Amino acid sequence: MSDPASSPPLPPVVYAEASPRSSGGTSLFETEGEITVDRVTDFASESDLVDRAASRLADAGFQVLQRTPLTINIAGPPALYEDYFRTNLVADEREVMRLGVIDGTATFVDAADTDIWGLIDTSRSPVADLVEGVAIEEPAFRFQSADPPMLDGYWHLDVPDQLAELLRADAVHELGVLGTGVRLTMVDSGWERHPYFVARGLAGTVVLGPGATDAATDENGHGTGESANAFAVAPGITFTMVKANFSNSVGAFNAAVAQTPAPHIISNSWGYSVERRPLSAIHQALAASVAFAVANGIVVVFSAGNGHYGFPAQHPDVIAAGGVFIDLEGAMRASDYASGFASKVYPGRNVPDVCGLVGMRPRAMYIALPVPSGSELDVDLSNDRALHPNGDGTGPDDGWAVFSGTSAACPQVAGICALIREVDPDLSPAGIREVLTRSATDVTEGRASPSTGGPAAGPGVDLATGAGLADAAAAVHAVRPELRRTIDLRTGWAIGADRDRRVPHDG
């Protein structure tokens, strides 16, 4: 609960998730247990009740942006919330970690008269008989790195070849396993068909999340760039981007879940930093949405964070993607840019599960990725053609930037999930996670981000890298043992394939 007297101004529009009364009889916001696949149906609502609640909220003047069995996504000016729910909204300006370091502030909104952060009490409102609570959205952040260097004189990776090689996806590509027919959806800043994708025949569809606009444009560039990670690993996927308004992230995630036909995999290179309980109202709503997706057979992958206590990466039903760095000589170690921690929200849950490829501190400048020409990343990261480490030495409109973070690891891991699902469509989300962890390459050197305690890598499963670096060839072999004869598991290349590999360059 915040102090209204010392609050900064409220935003002009507040996004929120209204929870219709749960069928199990216990409010989504009052349950003492964790909301996972085992009990998420207790918090779903009858469709008629959802419809009646949405109609009443719309009649009151709220924009109803989305309906799910769990929540109704609404938007409106602060005064409307205050009048309708008979509450007082207050704003809190907090320091936030955007690029692996504390970098500025963001505005969080709370109701002054409840003990759970971001929860609006509905008991005094005209919708009290239908809605058990309203969770106010919080700012979410794309887990990206900062300024990339110039493209000469430093160690970096190119897509798709080097990513496919180091994650050993090239071997299964030689066998025709490309993720074909697997529906992979990403929730991010948008997607544009960069010339990089056109030249390789890679296509995608963009769906607007509630509150997002202009499906043809990716103003930031993050989603476009991160999608190249997924395509490098699984070029045959059926790709959809849900363009998110990151002031309404839960709505965007629910839009991904609600697609018809449903996605097989949802990749999320974003999240919140949540070190300990209690969960805020919107985090509880997101936990329920994640559990609902997984209960319906969808694999959900989230970035572990770049020094953040990534949420919902730490949710028990999620595959959490951390970071491993491979240097010019091929040596592997934990990325000190990527998060690794034991969850205090879900006791016994450790993050990450497995890792993708992520650069090192201070800015994880590691993978050259296509971004829309003139997008925010293209302009900001060029830094007037400054040399490394102050800029990437490129122009502000060349359509390329070098960055990574666990934002990159997440779609890499999601791409490997697509390869696994292609060869065994009957595997459950838990089964796919088990294959990933069982087949990962153990990483025994390095430490994770000092911002999450800097845990050390060592033999076996550890807090720094989880089970290790995700291995596409070993994962596919784990579910299709007969492919042992066609995959050289030592090199990751298909037997009889051209072994004249492209050598990673350092300028």
C-alpha positions in Angstrom: 0.0 0.0 0.0 1.4 3.4 -1.0 1.1 6.9 0.5 -1.2 9.0 -1.8 0.3 12.3 -0.4 3.8 11.5 -1.8 2.8 9.9 -5.1 3.9 11.0 -8.6 1.2 11.6 -11.3 -0.9 8.7 -12.4 -0.6 7.6 -16.1 -3.5 8.7 -18.3 -4.6 5.1 -19.0 -4.5 2.2 -16.5 -4.6 -1.4 -17.8 -5.8 -4.2 -15.5 -7.0 -7.8 -15.3 -10.5 -8.2 -13.7 -11.0 -11.7 -12.3 -14.6 -13.0 -12.5 -15.5 -15.1 -9.5 -13.6 -18.4 -9.6 -15.5 -21.6 -10.0 -13.6 -23.3 -7.1 -14.9 -20.8 -4.6 -11.6 -19.3 -3.6 -10.5 -15.9 -5.1 -7.5 -15.9 -7.4 -6.0 -13.3 -5.0 -6.8 -15.0 -1.7 -5.5 -18.5 -2.4 -2.6 -19.6 -0.1 -1.2 -22.3 -2.5 0.7 -21.9 -5.8 -1.4 -21.7 -8.9 0.1 -24.4 -11.2 -1.3 -26.9 -13.8 -2.6 -29.1 -11.0 -5.2 -26.6 -9.7 -5.5 -23.7 -12.2 -9.0 -24.9 -13.3 -10.3 -24.0 -9.9 -9.7 -20.3 -10.8 -11.5 -20.4 -14.2 -14.9 -19.0 -14.5 -18.1 -20.0 -16.3 -18.3 -18.4 -19.7 -21.7 -16.8 -19.0 -20.3 -15.2 -15.8 -17.4 -13.8 -17.8 -19.7 -12.4 -20.4 -21.9 -10.7 -17.8 -19.0 -9.2 -16.0 -17.5 -7.9 -19.2 -20.8 -6.3 -20.3 -21.2 -4.6 -16.9 -17.6 -3.2 -17.0 -18.1 -2.0 -20.6 -21.4 -0.3 -19.6 -19.5 1.5 -16.9 -17.1 2.9 -19.5 -14.1 0.6 -19.3 -12.6 -0.6 -22.5 -12.9 -4.4 -22.6 -9.8 -5.5 -24.5 -9.9 -9.2 -24.0 -11.7 -12.1 -22.3 -10.2 -15.4 -21.1 -11.6 -18.1 -18.7 -9.5 -16.5 -16.0 -9.5 -12.7 -16.4 -11.0 -9.8 -18.4 -8.4 -7.3 -19.7 -9.7 -3.7 -19.2 -8.4 -0.2 -19.7 -9.6 3.2 -18.6 -8.5 6.5 -17.0 -7.6 6.5 -13.3 -10.7 8.5 -12.4 -13.0 5.8 -13.8 -11.4 3.1 -11.6 -11.6 5.3 -8.6 -15.2 6.2 -9.1 -16.5 2.8 -10.1 -14.6 0.8 -7.5 -14.7 3.5 -4.8 -11.0 3.4 -4.3 -8.0 5.7 -4.5 -5.2 5.0 -7.0 -1.6 6.1 -6.2 1.5 6.0 -8.3 5.0 4.8 -7.1 8.1 5.7 -9.1 10.6 2.9 -8.6 14.1 2.2 -9.8 14.2 -0.6 -12.4 16.8 -2.8 -14.0 16.4 -2.6 -17.8 19.8 -3.5 -19.3 21.4 -5.6 -16.6 22.0 -2.5 -14.4 19.7 -0.2 -12.5 18.7 2.2 -15.3 16.1 4.8 -14.5 12.6 4.5 -13.0 9.1 3.4 -14.0 5.7 4.2 -12.7 3.8 1.5 -10.8 0.1 1.9 -9.8 -1.5 0.7 -6.6 -4.9 0.9 -4.9 -4.4 2.6 -1.6 -6.9 0.5 0.4 -5.7 -3.1 -0.1 -2.8 -5.0 1.4 -1.9 -6.8 -1.9 0.1 -4.6 -4.2 -1.9 -3.7 -7.3 -5.1 -5.2 -6.1 -8.4 -3.3 -6.4 -11.1 -4.4 -3.9 -14.4 -4.8 -5.8 -16.7 -5.3 -2.8 -18.0 -1.8 -2.9 -18.6 -1.7 -6.6 -21.6 -2.4 -8.8 -19.8 -5.5 -10.1 -19.1 -7.0 -6.7 -21.4 -10.0 -7.4 -19.5 -11.0 -10.5 -15.8 -9.9 -10.0 -13.6 -11.0 -7.1 -10.8 -8.5 -7.7 -9.0 -6.4 -10.2 -5.2 -6.6 -10.7 -3.5 -3.5 -12.0 -0.8 -4.0 -14.6 2.9 -3.3 -13.9 5.6 -2.2 -16.3 7.3 -5.3 -17.9 10.7 -5.1 -19.5 12.3 -6.8 -22.5 15.3 -8.8 -21.2 17.7 -7.3 -23.8 21.3 -6.2 -23.6 22.7 -2.7 -24.2 25.0 -1.1 -26.8 26.5 -3.6 -29.2 30.1 -3.1 -30.4 31.3 -2.4 -34.0 31.4 -5.5 -36.1 35.2 -5.7 -36.4 37.9 -6.6 -33.9 35.7 -8.4 -31.4 34.2 -11.9 -30.9 30.6 -12.2 -31.9 28.2 -14.7 -33.5 26.2 -14.4 -36.7 22.8 -15.9 -37.5 21.8 -18.4 -38.6 24.9 -20.5 -39.1 26.9 -20.0 -36.0 23.9 -20.2 -33.7 22.8 -23.4 -35.4 26.3 -24.9 -35.1 27.0 -24.1 -31.5 23.5 -25.3 -30.4 24.0 -28.4 -32.6 20.8 -27.7 -34.6 22.7 -27.9 -37.9 22.9 -31.7 -37.5 19.2 -32.2 -37.3 18.6 -29.7 -40.1 20.7 -32.1 -42.3 18.1 -34.8 -41.5 15.2 -32.6 -42.5 14.1 -31.8 -38.9 13.4 -28.1 -39.0 10.4 -27.6 -36.7 8.1 -27.9 -39.6 4.4 -27.8 -38.7 5.2 -26.5 -35.1 3.4 -23.3 -34.2 5.8 -21.1 -32.3 4.4 -17.8 -31.0 6.5 -15.0 -29.6 5.2 -12.1 -27.4 7.4 -9.1 -28.0 7.7 -5.6 -29.5 6.5 -6.7 -33.0 7.9 -8.2 -36.2 8.9 -6.8 -39.6 10.0 -9.0 -42.5 13.5 -7.7 -42.7 15.5 -8.5 -45.9 17.3 -11.1 -43.8 14.1 -13.1 -43.6 13.0 -12.4 -47.2 16.3 -13.8 -48.5 15.8 -17.0 -46.6 12.1 -17.5 -47.3 11.2 -17.0 -43.6 7.7 -15.7 -43.0 5.6 -14.7 -40.0 2.2 -13.3 -38.9 1.6 -10.5 -36.5 -1.3 -10.3 -34.1 -1.9 -7.2 -32.0 -2.1 -7.7 -28.3 -4.7 -5.6 -26.4 -3.6 -2.0 -26.4 -1.0 -2.4 -29.1 -1.2 -0.7 -32.5 0.2 -0.9 -36.0 0.8 -4.5 -36.8 3.1 -3.7 -39.7 5.7 -1.9 -37.6 8.2 -3.0 -34.9 9.2 0.4 -33.6 11.7 -0.9 -31.0 13.2 -3.8 -33.1 13.6 -6.2 -30.2 11.0 -8.7 -31.4 12.3 -8.7 -34.9 15.8 -9.3 -33.7 15.0 -12.0 -31.2 12.9 -13.9 -33.7 16.1 -14.5 -35.7 17.3 -16.7 -32.8 14.2 -19.0 -33.1 14.5 -19.2 -36.9 18.2 -20.0 -36.7 17.4 -23.1 -34.6 14.0 -24.1 -36.2 13.6 -22.5 -39.7 10.5 -24.5 -40.5 8.3 -23.2 -37.7 4.9 -21.6 -38.3 5.8 -18.2 -36.7 3.4 -15.7 -35.1 4.4 -12.5 -33.3 1.9 -11.1 -30.7 2.9 -7.4 -30.6 2.7 -6.4 -27.0 1.9 -3.1 -25.3 4.3 -3.6 -22.5 2.0 -1.6 -20.2 -0.4 -4.5 -20.7 1.8 -7.6 -20.8 -0.6 -10.1 -19.3 -3.1 -9.2 -22.0 -0.5 -9.9 -24.7 0.4 -13.2 -23.2 -3.3 -14.2 -23.0 -3.7 -13.1 -26.6 -1.0 -15.6 -27.5 -2.7 -18.4 -25.6 -6.1 -17.6 -27.2 -4.9 -18.0 -30.9 -6.8 -20.4 -33.1 -5.3 -22.9 -33.7 -3.5 -22.7 -30.4 0.3 -22.3 -30.4 2.4 -25.3 -29.5 5.1 -23.0 -27.9 5.1 -19.5 -26.6 8.5 -17.7 -26.3 8.7 -14.7 -23.9 11.9 -12.6 -23.9 10.5 -10.3 -21.1 9.2 -10.4 -17.6 9.3 -8.9 -14.2 11.9 -9.0 -11.4 10.3 -10.6 -8.4 12.7 -11.7 -5.6 10.3 -12.9 -3.0 6.6 -13.2 -2.0 4.0 -11.8 -1.7 3.1 -11.7 -5.4 1.4 -8.6 -6.6 -2.1 -9.0 -7.9 -1.0 -8.8 -11.6 1.8 -11.4 -11.0 -0.8 -13.7 -9.5 -3.0 -13.3 -12.5 0.0 -14.0 -14.8 0.9 -17.1 -12.8 -2.6 -18.4 -13.4 -2.4 -17.6 -17.1 0.9 -19.5 -17.4 -0.5 -22.5 -15.6 -3.7 -22.4 -17.7 -1.6 -22.4 -20.9 0.6 -25.3 -19.8 -2.5 -27.2 -18.6 -3.8 -26.9 -22.2 -0.6 -28.5 -23.6 1.3 -25.3 -24.5 5.1 -25.2 -23.9 5.9 -21.8 -22.2 9.5 -20.5 -22.3 10.6 -17.4 -20.4 13.9 -15.5 -20.1 15.5 -16.1 -16.7 16.5 -12.4 -16.6 19.7 -10.4 -16.9 20.4 -9.9 -13.2 16.7 -9.9 -12.6 14.8 -12.5 -10.5 12.9 -13.4 -13.6 9.2 -13.8 -13.2 7.4 -15.8 -14.4 10.5 -17.7 -15.4 10.6 -19.1 -11.9 7.0 -20.4 -12.1 7.2 -24.2 -11.8 5.5 -24.9 -15.1 7.7 -22.7 -17.2 10.9 -23.6 -19.0 13.4 -20.9 -17.8 16.2 -20.0 -20.2 19.5 -18.9 -18.8 22.9 -18.1 -20.5 26.1 -19.8 -21.5 29.0 -18.1 -23.3 31.2 -19.8 -25.8 34.4 -18.1 -26.6 36.5 -18.0 -29.8 38.3 -21.2 -28.8 35.1 -23.0 -28.1 35.4 -23.0 -24.3 32.1 -22.7 -22.4 31.2 -20.9 -19.2 28.2 -19.5 -17.5 27.3 -16.0 -18.7 27.8 -13.5 -15.9 25.1 -11.4 -17.5 22.4 -14.0 -17.1 20.4 -14.7 -13.9 20.8 -17.8 -11.8 19.0 -18.2 -8.4 16.9 -20.3 -6.1 13.4 -19.0 -6.1 12.0 -17.5 -2.9 8.6 -17.3 -4.5 8.4 -21.0 -5.2 10.5 -22.9 -2.7 12.5 -25.7 -4.3 12.3 -24.1 -7.8 15.7 -23.2 -9.3 16.3 -20.9 -12.3 17.4 -21.5 -15.0 16.4 -25.0 -16.3 18.7 -24.9 -19.4 20.6 -22.2 -21.2 21.0 -20.7 -24.6 23.9 -18.5 -25.9 24.4 -15.2 -24.1 27.3 -12.8 -24.0 29.2 -11.5 -21.0 29.0 -8.4 -18.8 28.9 -5.5 -19.0 26.5 -5.5 -22.0 26.3 -9.1 -23.4 27.4 -7.9 -26.9 27.4 -11.2 -28.7 24.9 -11.9 -31.5 24.5 -9.8 -34.7 20.8 -9.7 -35.3 18.5 -8.1 -37.9 16.4 -5.2 -36.7 14.1 -2.8 -38.7 16.1 0.0 -40.3 15.8 3.1 -38.1 14.1 1.3 -35.2 14.9 2.3 -31.6 17.6 -0.4 -31.3 19.1 0.4 -34.6 19.4 4.1 -33.7 20.2 3.9 -30.0 22.8 1.2 -30.3 24.7 2.8 -33.1 25.5 5.7 -30.7 26.6 7.9 -33.6 28.9 5.2 -34.9 30.9 5.1 -31.7 33.5 2.4 -31.2 33.1 -0.5 -28.8 32.1 -0.5 -26.0 30.3 2.8 -26.4 28.5 1.9 -29.6 28.4 -0.8 -32.4 30.2 1.4 -35.0 27.3 1.0 -37.4 24.9 3.5 -38.8 21.6 4.4 -37.2 19.6 3.0 -40.1 21.6 -0.1 -41.4 19.1 -2.6 -39.9 21.6 -4.6 -37.7 22.5 -4.5 -34.1 24.6 -6.8 -31.8 22.9 -7.8 -28.5 21.9 -10.9 -26.6 20.9 -11.4 -23.0 18.5 -14.1 -21.9 16.1 -12.4 -24.4 18.2 -14.3 -27.0 18.5 -17.5 -25.1 14.7 -17.8 -24.7 13.8 -18.1 -28.5 16.9 -20.4 -29.0 15.5 -22.8 -26.3 12.0 -22.4 -27.7 13.4 -23.3 -31.2 14.9 -26.5 -29.8 11.5 -27.3 -28.2 10.0 -27.0 -31.7 12.5 -29.5 -33.1 11.7 -31.9 -30.2 8.0 -31.5 -30.8 8.3 -32.2 -34.5 9.9 -35.6 -33.9 7.5 -36.4 -31.0 4.2 -34.5 -31.2 2.8 -36.4 -28.2 5.2 -35.1 -25.6 3.7 -33.0 -22.9 5.3 -29.6 -21.9 6.8 -31.4 -18.9 8.1 -34.1 -21.1 9.8 -31.6 -23.4 11.4 -29.9 -20.4 12.6 -33.3 -19.2 14.2 -34.0 -22.6 15.9 -30.6 -22.7 17.4 -31.0 -19.3 18.4 -34.6 -19.7 20.2 -33.9 -23.0 21.9 -30.6 -22.2 25.7 -30.2 -22.2 27.0 -29.8 -18.7 28.8 -26.5 -18.1 31.3 -26.5 -15.2 33.0 -23.1 -15.4 32.0 -19.5 -14.7 29.4 -17.7 -12.6 25.9 -16.3 -13.2 25.1 -12.6 -12.7 26.4 -11.1 -9.5 23.0 -9.3 -9.2 21.4 -12.7 -8.4 24.3 -13.8 -6.1 26.7 -15.0 -8.7 26.3 -18.7 -8.2 29.1 -20.8 -9.7 28.8 -23.5 -12.4 30.0 -27.0 -11.5 29.5 -30.6 -12.5 25.9 -31.6 -12.8 22.8 -29.3 -12.3 23.7 -26.0 -10.7 22.2 -22.6 -10.1 24.4 -20.9 -12.7 23.3 -22.8 -15.8 20.7 -25.3 -14.7 21.3 -28.6 -16.6 23.7 -26.7 -19.0 23.6 -25.6 -22.6 20.6 -26.8 -24.6 21.8 -29.3 -27.3 19.5 -29.8 -30.3 21.1 -32.9 -31.6 21.2 -34.7 -28.3 17.6 -33.7 -27.6 16.3 -35.0 -30.9 18.3 -38.2 -30.4 16.8 -38.6 -26.9 13.3 -38.9 -28.4 14.3 -40.6 -31.6 17.1 -43.1 -30.7 17.1 -44.6 -34.2 18.7 -41.3 -35.4 21.9 -42.3 -33.5 23.1 -43.9 -36.8 22.7 -40.7 -38.7 23.9 -38.1 -36.2 27.6 -38.0 -35.0 26.9 -37.0 -31.4 30.5 -36.0 -30.9 30.5 -33.3 -33.6 26.7 -32.8 -33.9 26.9 -33.2 -37.7 24.9 -35.6 -39.8 26.9 -38.5 -41.0 27.9 -37.9 -44.6 27.2 -34.2 -44.4 29.6 -31.5 -45.5 31.9 -31.0 -42.5 33.6 -27.9 -43.9 32.1 -25.7 -41.3 32.1 -21.9 -41.4 34.7 -20.8 -38.8 33.4 -18.1 -36.4 35.2 -14.9 -37.1 36.6 -12.2 -34.8 37.0 -9.5 -37.4 
